[in-house]
């Protein structure tokens, strides 16, 4: 499978819904946010396979999140456009994006030490 410049495998974003006989467009990439259980660390990333990537985080295969302990996962966006994914990830990592995350998820996470 050819890979993109960002190192993610390109996926065929189309499949046929057999029950309805029509084409369905799948979202290629997911931007996600991890919040450590002690709420002192956060991580924002993107992937083309969210189940695999979360498993890598939980199994401590990702250097950045190795010391997180238990964490919550929040899906921020599904994006099909390969060019847009890095732009959107940079937004969520910016000060404005992190402030928006805090506001959007404040009812799910107490505000201690986030962002």
Residue pairs with C-beta under 8 A, 6 or more apart in sequence:
1 9
1 10
2 9
2 10
3 9
3 10
4 10
4 82
6 82
6 85
6 86
8 29
8 46
8 47
8 48
9 48
10 28
10 82
11 26
11 28
11 48
13 25
13 26
13 27
13 28
13 80
14 23
14 24
14 25
14 26
15 23
15 24
15 26
16 22
16 23
16 24
17 23
17 24
25 80
26 80
27 78
27 79
27 80
28 48
28 79
28 80
28 81
28 82
28 85
29 46
29 47
29 48
29 78
29 79
29 80
29 82
29 85
30 46
30 47
30 48
30 50
30 75
30 77
30 78
30 79
31 44
31 45
31 46
31 75
31 76
31 77
31 79
31 85
31 88
31 89
31 92
32 44
32 45
32 46
32 47
32 50
32 53
32 54
32 73
32 74
32 75
32 76
33 42
33 43
33 44
33 73
33 74
33 76
33 92
33 101
33 105
34 42
34 43
34 44
34 45
34 57
34 65
34 68
34 71
34 72
34 73
34 74
35 41
35 42
35 71
35 72
35 74
35 109
35 114
36 42
36 68
36 69
36 70
36 71
37 68
37 69
37 70
37 71
37 72
38 69
38 113
39 109
39 110
39 112
39 113
39 114
40 113
41 65
41 67
41 68
42 98
42 114
42 115
43 57
43 64
43 65
43 68
43 71
44 76
44 89
44 92
44 93
44 97
45 53
45 89
46 79
46 85
46 86
46 88
46 89
47 53
50 75
54 73
56 62
57 65
57 68
57 71
60 66
65 71
72 108
72 109
74 101
74 105
74 108
76 92
76 101
77 88
77 92
79 85
79 88
91 97
92 98
92 101
98 115
99 115
101 115
102 111
102 114
102 115
